[in-house]
Amino acid sequence: MKKKIETAQTLLEALPYIKKYKDEVFVIKYGGSAQINPELKDKFAQDIILLYLVGIKPVIVHGGGKKINEMLDKLEIHSEFVDGMRVTDEKAMEVVEMVLSGNINSEITTLLNTHGAKALGMSGKDANFITAVPKADGKYGLVGEVVNIDGKVVTNLVKDNFIPVIAPIASANEIGHPGFNINADLAASKVAAAVGAKKVIFMTDIIGVLDKDKNLLDTLTKEEIQSYKADGTIHGGMIPKVDACLEAVDGGVEKAHIIDGRVEHSLLLEILTSEGIGTVIK
């Protein structure tokens, strides 16, 4: 009986958040271990379905760097990194699109549909809804910088009760162009701003933003982030993630979250509980 009462209490704790977020759009950047580990994949799908059924509108943007690396190695296509970014030539771009759109996107969409959702896979090239130009004047090859997102494409799908699953590939809006590889974090922040999302949530392989003593920073403001970047507290791979969060918030998104996707049901714990489990930027 005690366990049943605890279950009821858990459901009641979630109730205010379900009421608050009904009909709101949440953009979720799906990557890291949650996208690779079979058990975590299934938990992620369950979380998305629950959010969907209680009236929250999920939009998923996914990455796939590890699988891209594996396929490039398998095909013996050399790909170097400059400034932490993959230099993408036309051969590498073919592999990027094949893995992101043909493999990972299809897998996520099928998983969600199997669990009872109405998910629809797409890339930014579909309906030219994400367009880009070469980043840094082509220094990184076919790595793109987003110049426009037609948010109506995603918004219309959400209104029809679809869960859009988006591969971060952009159109150049010109005939014969292979398209652009877009950083998935930045794609998620741009999509969130374009569709007027309430939240954007980045699933990672760390517990959130940490201070110098490795303690979790529950909340951060823009000013605190600039200070932590200046003194080296925020460094390395965390810098582009917090920058993506700031871009989303500057674009009108109410809150951006960085959470640990290695934790089972991390989405539900962050969204539907009072304490949450990650870092919130607002």
Secondary structure, 3 states (H helix, E strand, C coil): CHHHHHHHHHHHHHHHHHHHHCCCEEEEEECHHHHCCHHHHHHHHHHHHHHHHCCCEEEEEECCHHHHHHHHHHCCCCCCEECCEECECHHHHHHHHHHHHHHHHHHHHHHHHHCCCCEEEEECCHHHCEEEEEHHHHCCECEEEEEEECHHHHHHHHHCCCEEEEECEEECCCCCCCCEECCHHHHHHHHHHHCCCCEEEEEECCCCCECCCCCECCEECHHHHHHHHHCCCCCCCHHHHHHHHHHHHHCCCCEEEEEECCCCCHHHHHHCCCCCCCEEEC
